Amino acid sequence: MTDQTPPGGNGRPVNLTACDQSFAATVRKHAGTNFSACLHCKSCSGGCPFSEAMQHKPNGVIRLVQLGLRREALENDTMWICVGCHTCSVQCPMNIDIAAVMDALRHMALATNAELPQPDILTFHQAVLASIQTYGRTHKLDIMMRYKLKARDFFSDMNVGLRMLAKRKLDLTPSRVRQVEEVRALFDATVED
């Protein structure tokens, strides 16, 4: 096979000679959904609020997985931009849980030390998860502070933070869920799996 452009891609060709026939089965097992039925109708991509920022549209990532293009699927930014809102899954006429595929790809990328397309994307994800684990929900100021400290990028967007504070979009104190221990137990259960 020669280089081809997958549907939903960004127009750049991918190398089809490096197909891993077992990759799709592995992703299917981790995601718990059968994406082989994908019609590539692009309903998922049309509904995704972030598809314009993605390297490959959601249906393009599904196609990469179907073709067994492990490296391309694990090293693009789509799964990291995906916020798990499930709009793609709701839009899918074949009832494919595309958000679960993105989640499985993130886990597989981390487990295999795949090259991350954005240098600090993992730092940001870890800051969000740490905030949820601490308070039971996100606290924007906490996320910003954790991210800035870990990335050592203290002043690049300070003006945005100050404007958010002025418009009362950043709470100085976090709100907590009543049963934060139950949320923390979810994190403990994930670590054990």
Secondary structure, DSSP 8 states (H G I E B T S, - for coil): ---B--TTS-S--B-GGG--TTHHHHHHHHHTS-GGG-----HHHHH-TTGGGSSS-HHHHHHHHHTT-HHHHHSSSHHHH-----HHHHH-TT---HHHHHHHHHHHHHHTT---SSTTHHHHHHHHHHHHHHHSS--HHHHHHHHHHHHT--STTHHHHHHHHHTT-S-SS----TTHHHHHHHHHHHHH-
